[in-house]
Each structure stands twice: as C-alpha cells, then as structure tokens.
Amino acid sequence: MAVFPGTTGATGTAPATGPSGTTGITGTGPDTDELGIRLPAGPAIAAILPPGPRLPAPAVQVWAADPRLWSWGTWHAGEVRTAATERAGVVAVGQCLAGPARMEDDLRRSAHDGDWEALTRWPGAYLLLVLEHNGRFTAYTDPAGQFPLYYAHRNGRTVASTRATAVAALTGRESSPDTLALAAHIVCPAVPELVGTRTAFTGVHRLGPGEALHVDCATNAVTRSYAAPGPDADACMEDAAARLRDSLRQAVTLRVHDAPRVTCDFSGGLDSTSLAFLAAQAAEEPLDAFVYHHPGAPAGDLEHAVQHARASAAVRLHLTVGGDTSLPYTALSARGRPDQPDPSTAVVARLRCRLTHIASRGGGVHVTGEGGDALLTAPPSHLGEVAAGRAVRRLAHDALALGRLRRVAPAGIARRAVRLARTPIDRALHDLAARLEQPPAHPPQWLDAIAWWPPPGPEASWLTPRARRDLAELAVERAGQVRREGPGPGPGTRAALAELHTSAGLHSHLVDVARPFGVWPQAPFLDGAVVRAAMSLPTPAKADPFTVKPLLRAALAGAVPDAVLDRRTKGAYVAEDYRGVRRAAADLRARLARLPLADLGVIEPARVVADLDAAVHGFAAPFSALNRLVGVDVWLDGLGTAGEAP
C-alpha cells in the first residue's frame, strides 16, 4: 500500500512525524514562538487551512510533508489512529476500534470511490479527519457528539481543532468569552437551538454531532449534516433490540480484547451493570468493577451492586467510600481549566475520589454507562408525538398510567400532549422568549416537561435584565431560522437527541479529568453503531409506564441477570448535594462575591446567593443550574491563560 507523502508507514496508533506506530507525543506545558502564539496544554490536534507559520513546540506535524495538521500533548495509546494512501491521509481521534487491516482496506476503497463517509462506520466512536493530497479537508464528528471539532475563520484561513482553546489561541480569541452563549448554557441547557454552533469563545464554532466540515482547495468552508441518528418508521422493538444487542456486545468485546486492562462502573443500575456483565463474559479473568458509596449520604446503589455482583464469580466488586473531601463543591480548583465550561466541575472531588481508587487497581480503559438514559428512555415530550399520530387509545392508556404513577390528573397529561402536538417549534421559541422576560417563581414540574423543552426555572432570575432581554431576542431570531429550515425531529426525538449530546459532552469532560490518573473512561452506549441502533426505534416505542428501559430489557434478556433489568430506581445523589452545599457555603459565597459573570453583565450574584442560602437550609434549590454556573466560573478563572489540567 502506498503511503501519504512524507509518512513512514500505512497505519499507526498516534500522531508523530508519521503514522508509524509511535507511542504518542508528550509535552509538559505551553510554549511560545517568535510570533507570540501560545498553545494551550494538550492533547490536541489542530488543522491550519491553508498552512501558515509553523506552530511552536511541543506541536509537531502529524505527517512530515503535510503542514496542515499538527498535534501536541500526551494521548492514550490507540486514542489517535492514522492511515494513508497516495491520495489521502485519515486520522481517527477517539475510540476507533477497527483493526489495521480493515482500516487499510476501507481507506483504499474510499480513496478509489471518493466515499469518505464510509469510513465513519468503523466500530467505536471517533472524530474522522480526511486530508486529501489535492488540498481538500473534511472532518466528520461522531453521531453522539462525544468528539467534537471546533473551528474559526480568520485572515483567509480556517483553523480547526479538537479543542476550542486551541482554536481560540490560534485565532487571537482566547480572551473573548461569548456571554450570550454562557447565559444560555446556565439557564437554557435543554435548548441547543438557542446557541446553534456558538461556543464559550466569541467567534469559535462547534461542529455538531453527526456533522461534516468541508474545506475545499480555495479554503471555502461549508458544514452539513451527514449522519444525524433518527427513528425509522418501519422499525419494530424486536429488530431494534437485536441491533442493539449485537452492537453493544461488539462495543464491549472489542474493548476487552484490545485493551491491556479493562475495569467497569458497577452502580447496580441498568446501564453500567449490564455493560459490566457483558465485559465479564468477554474477559479471560475476573473483572474489577467499582461502586461509589457515601455512608453519610447514601445514593441507594450499594445494596443493588452487592446483590448483583454475587450473581457472577467473574465480577470482582470494589467499594469506593466517599467522605467530606469528596462532597460536591469541594476543591473546585482541582478541576483545572476545562476546554469548555463543565457542569461536572461541581462534583470534581467525587470524580477524583473514584478515579484514584480505579487507578490504584491498575488504571487503563474504564467502561461507564454514560449515554444509556438518553438512548433508552422516552422523555415526557414523546407524548406529543403520540398525540400527533392520533393514537387516541395509546394516549389515553399512557395518560391514565402516568397519572397514577406521578399523582397528577390524567386529563391534564392528555391536554398537554395535544397542545404540544399542535405547537410548532418556532412558536415554542417565542414562548421561551416570553418566559425569559418574566422568569417563573417556581421550578418546573413533571407536567411542564411535556413540551419541546422544560421552561426556564427560577434560575432565569439570576440573569441581569439585559442578559434576559438579549436571550429573549436570540430566541425570537432562532424562531425565524427554524421556520425557514422546515420541520425537524418530533419533540420526543428532539429531546432524546439533546439529552444524548449533553451526555456525550459530560463524558468528554470526564475523559479530561481522568487523564492524570492514567484512566481512560469509555462509554459503549455512545458508540456510533449503538446510537444508530437505539435511535432507530421511534421514541414512543421506548416508553412503557410499567417497564424501565424496555428496549434494553428486550436486547439483553438472557445475557444479563433478570434482577439487573428489573431495577426501577436510580442512584440519587441529592443528599450529597445538600451536605456539600452546606459544607462549602462560605467558599461559594466568596466565589459569588467576585463573580466574573457579574462584571460581564450576565449574572446578579445576590439572586444566586438567595437560592444558595435556601439550599443551605434544606429548601428546594436548582442544583443543576448552580453546577452549570460553577462550571462557567471555573472556566472563566482561566480565561486568557494557556494552561489546562495536565
């Protein structure tokens, strides 16, 4: 097989001066060249189109003869895969589980046919970069959005990177926060339509899940959707379950066989525990599995985990014990500077406690159940799709059952569903604008989720009047855009996709937090084949008031103990939230007193303090919004600096 000019081999596992199986690129920190470019800590890959000045050390070219693509920082072994022909070179960043022979064969075929999208169907989840010898560049993100690409245009060039901080640094935007995007992130996280491609950096954009960025020889850049997962109207539960079973088995088995060491989360819940049993079946020795438990604020997982672990001698359960030092809002500075604001910053102490324990058992690939809830449950908004399909009997049945379970009037559920079916998304955006102008005094209830998205809660009042007005104007502007774009997914499918993308983002942040520990978290539920299999089933078909995750149950019946699939509860960490906020109240008040978001005209700290005080006294509090605010604050602390968490 011929190789891309300047390379020394056909396939490899990490970028260096050529894709020849090197062990990775190491860099101890940022560096500055004679032009004043300061690179953020990696690992990162960046494309400069067309090529510009050389990047400073520790950056090196992925291919010696192609100055378009650069890499720096320390990658996990196998986190970057490369292959090349005389026509093009490809780089898969993330968890590409295809073998070298398949990569070579498929690349040769795609180079002949010009069908690069075929290379996005390899097992695993990854960002695919294609650099053609004629100057064209194409990037494909994974369907879940776990491996995004950030990009910006400046001075006739397109700069793209796996890290937004790298794009910001290379285009002079590292000190320019997008305050409107930050405000939307805090109070409207379930409405990605508000910010679109915007990121926390002004002028830096994000390529969405299942999208492609194409830069031609004249450096004209266009984006398009190429693999947006969605329901198949002809799909049935049996077929979707078979696809999900096969794709999950492959996702887990390939990881177990490819990695020197694999461990798993084992919360006792459906998602992580099911994956752990699949991994134990594929492993040649007992599987180390981990459950977290805080004795003073139990989440309800330990009893289930212990019971399920007894069902298999192939599972070796380890208990990670939390304490005061692992509570939420503890040691926030330990998070370092995330690439984008990270809501899980609030629980970084708990994450570090868990990662320390996993690392003590050897580290390596660690399988989590992230993504399972988004893929396998039906959000309340699916009832709008039931009503839109005029399935009167189904709507009446579900409204009655859910009314009993939720202790609300079935007639109210049905009315909400019919109203949602008659409300186009552009009108919902106008309604959102009105609610932003007049924030509610009470948090949304379950009934409120039978909508395109839950309405903003009391945390919307944290915003300054100007910020709320600007967000409302943005909602009206977006309403016009979605009206011109035409109908998209129904409300249930749209909500499931939004939750999936949020889940993928949280997992990306976890991977960064875990790097210093030598642990590589991986989430099989976010693999492309798994996402496509689960999303092929229409959202209402995933709903059963009396069965938790019926699609997963159908897929794994017989492969996982029935007791695992029968659990109807999830671990609840709210007791830790209250304990943590009381313990960290003084530190949080001090943080709010010097809040950069206040200086930027986004947040009124006194309103946040009022809700913080309510939480300290045990009253209902918007913890999710507080976590997002804390994540933004920690991100802003490092704004304009190049250093990140190592």
CORLIN-V400948 format. One line per field, one symbol per residue. phi: phi as a letter, one per 40 degrees, with the letter a starting at -180 (. if undefined). psi: psi as a letter, one per 40 degrees, with the letter a starting at -180 (. if undefined). burial: + if it has 24 or more other C-alpha atoms within 12 Angstrom, else -. Layout:
phi = ???
psi = ???
burial = ???
//
This chain:
phi = .cbcdgcbacbabacacacbgcchbbacicabcccgcbcccccabbbbbcdbcccccccbccbdcbccbbaagbcccgcbbbaabccabbbbbhbcbccdccdccccccccccgcccdccbcchaacbbbbccchcbbbbccccgcbcbbaabafgbbbbacbcccccccbgbcbbccccccccccbbccbccccfccbcccgbbbccdgbbbbbcccgcbbbacbaccacbdccbdcccccccccccdcdcccccccccabbacacgccccccccccccccccadccbbbcabdcaccgcddccccccccaccbbcbccccaccbcdgcfccccgcccbdbccdcbcccccccccccccchggcbcbcdgccccbbbcdcccccccccfccccccccccccccccfbcdccccccccccccbcccccccccdccccbdccbccbddcccacaccdcdccccccdcccccccccccccdccccccgcbccccccccccccccccccccccdcccdccgbbcbbdcccdcccccccccddccccadbbcfccccccbdgcbddcccccbbbcbbcccdccccccbdccccccccbcdccccgbbbdcccdccccccdcgcdacccccccccccccccdbcgbccbdc
psi = hiihheieidiieihbeigffieihiheaiihaeeehhhiiaiihihhhiiaiiiiiehihdhdehedhiiiihiihedhhiiiaediiihhhbgheiidddddddddddddeegdddeeeiiahihhhhhideeihhhhiiddfdgihiiihhfeihhiiehddddddeefeefgigddddddddefdegeddebeiaehhehihhihfiihhhadefhhiiihdfhiiihdeiiddddddddddddddddddddddidhhiiigeeidcddddddddddeieiihhihhihhdegieedddddddddeeheehhhhhhhiadeeiiehfdeedahidihhdeddfddddddddddddeeeaahhhieheddddeihidedddddddefgddddddddddddddefihddddddddddddehidddddddddddddgiieiiiiddeegidiiiiadedediiddddddddddddddddddddeiiaiidddddddddddddddddddddddedeefhghigdeeidddddddedhiddeehhdehhgddddddehddiidddeeheiihheddddddddddedddddddddfhddddefdihddddddddddddeeihigdddddddddddddddeheieiah.
burial = --++++++++++++++++++++-++++-+++-----++++++++++++++++-++++++++++--+++++++++++++++++++++++++++++++++++--++-+++-++----++-+++++++++++++++-+++++++++++++++++++---++++++++++++++++++++++++++++++++++++++++++++++++++++++++++++--+-+-+--++++++---++++-+++++++++++++++++-++-+++++++++++++++++++++++--+++++++++--++++++-+++-++--+--+++++++++++++++++++++++++++++++++++++++++++++-+-++++++++++++++++++++++++++-----+++-++-++----------+++++++++++++++++++++++++++---++-+++++++++++++++++++--+++++++++++++--+------+++++++++++++++++++++++++++++++++++++++++++++++++++++++++--++++++++++-+++-+++++--++-+++++++++++++--++-++--++++-+-++++--++++++-++----++++++++++++++++++++++++++
//
